[in-house]
Amino acid sequence: MPLPLPALHPVGARVLAWISGAALLWLVFAFQLFVNVDPLSVRRTDAVIMLGGAAAERLPVAQQMQRDYGIPVLVLSHTDTPGNTAADAACNSSAFPSAQLLCFRPDEYDTRGEARAIGRIAEANGWKSITVVTSSYHVARAQRLMEQCTTADVQMVNAHPKLSLGQWLRRFVIETGGLIDVSLRPECAVQRTGM
């Protein structure tokens, strides 16, 4: 015979209901912000830039963008890290350097370091618009940082990673924290016009 579960105190029941509701709301918000992020429209820009890491999923998307839209320059973050092998191989190839491929090493191997470097590269090349390719879960935070560090118009394009449910949940937590961080601690003091 199963033992009856003890009844929750009315205050405890309300707190549990509130926490469950907040968690569900956060999951829906996180899904929309980190998974369901396909751009409404895509256009030609001065350069397409692939952020470092997860290069196996990101590099093909960046190369496809360059081909499909006739974007003159592909810019790759060169990090010599395990997740960036495909991009690093392109940067280490005999075809580099070229007018169509530009590789850079961020001063710090994180999105903040890449945003600072991209801001400097865009300014040095006089780019008015850039396409930044990253994983879908990373788009919101990366866009915030790019817009903080460059006056160029930033278009985000995402690669769709194949993650397990547990990996997605981990990304939701990391990216939620990262998005709060870049909102509270902006990276660059770029003066954007028209805003």
Order of alpha helices (4+ residues) and beta strands (2+ residues): alpha-beta-alpha-beta-alpha-beta-alpha-beta-alpha-beta-alpha
